[in-house]
Amino acid sequence: MRNSVEFSVYGDYALFTDPLTKLGGEKLSYQVPTYQAIKGICESIYWKPTILMIVDEIRVMKAIRMESKGVRPIDYSGGNTLANYTYLKDVHYQVRCHFEFNMNRPDMAYDRNEHKHHNILMRSVKAGGRRDIFLGTRECQGYVEPCRFGEGESYYDDYGKIHLGTMVHGINYPDETGRDQLEVRLWQPVMKDGIISFPRPEECSQVRVIAEMQPKRFDSSDVESADQLLASWGEEEYL
């Protein structure tokens, strides 16, 4: 895939919260990460409004296990309350993704240097990301390193199909769709031999509008171009 990158992400715990469990405060994780959660990890590795990160597929490397913990989240009225959160334990995923230019952002046309964005992305993966990596929530620290997608042994090799029910696929933001509204996408994923192949956001048929929203505007005064970033590093080629 053009402009693709492959990496592994792992951590002791993850919490990809099922929205149905948020109302009562007793959060429960999905069995696998959502498209949006993996996209967020990609954007923590390297993000620019110029590009869109597209997640192609993930590979679940370790057995899906959960662990409940008693926590004391901050209450809206002040102080703390008591709750049980159910986390995924000892997670490890391989990710294959790629980027495309966001054509709904003509204000970022000056930054469309495909080769340099890809070089920065590859270097950012080797460095473990340009921002902290979180597996769903702030308390679940994640770690990123390069890999070759499909290498190594997965717990679910030759396991067959697992139907995961209806899940959130991701969020449509106005700067990514060209529509002045915030939307949520749903889908029914199937994991086959540990691999989940994601449809592109525009291919999801179950879309619901959440609210009206206007995109934030950027320009060269507040976003550094890929050319400027590489020049500040003092390197033009490093791969």
Steps between C-alpha positions, in 0.01 A plus 500: 500500500636843407620710799449202729659430836492194723559498874421309817339659804483337841439571866403351835138621483254651252149643529316541171176600668169362382276815496211298644690470830583869540163609634529317831868573551596130498715502186550179303749461218423363157684176426708667229591860419275711281612652173494841668723382787764371258468817290564700819817298563611568141443871554699489826788359298471777240213742439451785255165646383641460147466121507241238593613179666313197361518179706499196270517210745619385840626164625424393858818336629401391852196329649214736588490519880325744734554621853270708721636769731343718764565865417406838646413732209430868562129570545334779301378658824849491654692244698532136398263216437552123489483291183625178342677525165561188293825525302664287237817350647840452334412613147709492184390594149665528160366787288511569127391850393570766242440871452329705232475873451191661651341662195237666723779728625597735216657723769774234540583460130841661559601199715424218254846347469429129489859373518599713798186420699567129451863539609395688814237236576752215468748679722228578757411128521866414565508763776191354668269787400515877524240505780416264783318185390183401687296184458151643520541711816763714669582244768582228244849578372596346166829446317566499126777348291541406131409150386416301190127432496433126522836397643515313830247269657151614600280324753222500238693349207272242329231580759226571248238774511380687809195726461533798734151648472417864440782740589587863451718531191596865547410868490447718193639849554393788274852571374527137382159469334422851375170494691441745786400234749647246739399140425557153646548185291398146602588162351509123569864384498611142443845390614646225280810320628573800720477760220234772476477679163338841532276657237584858412294761692295593193411133447316472834125497441388551862563869570323717757523879542607612848513881471563793269867599488726731303856394404796680651705700251877477465758679287877539466511736799404229750599170331859421409538340158676168447779684317558729798492210744763301312713811461484560878627144555789571264427191288346455160545122474522253784346177369 
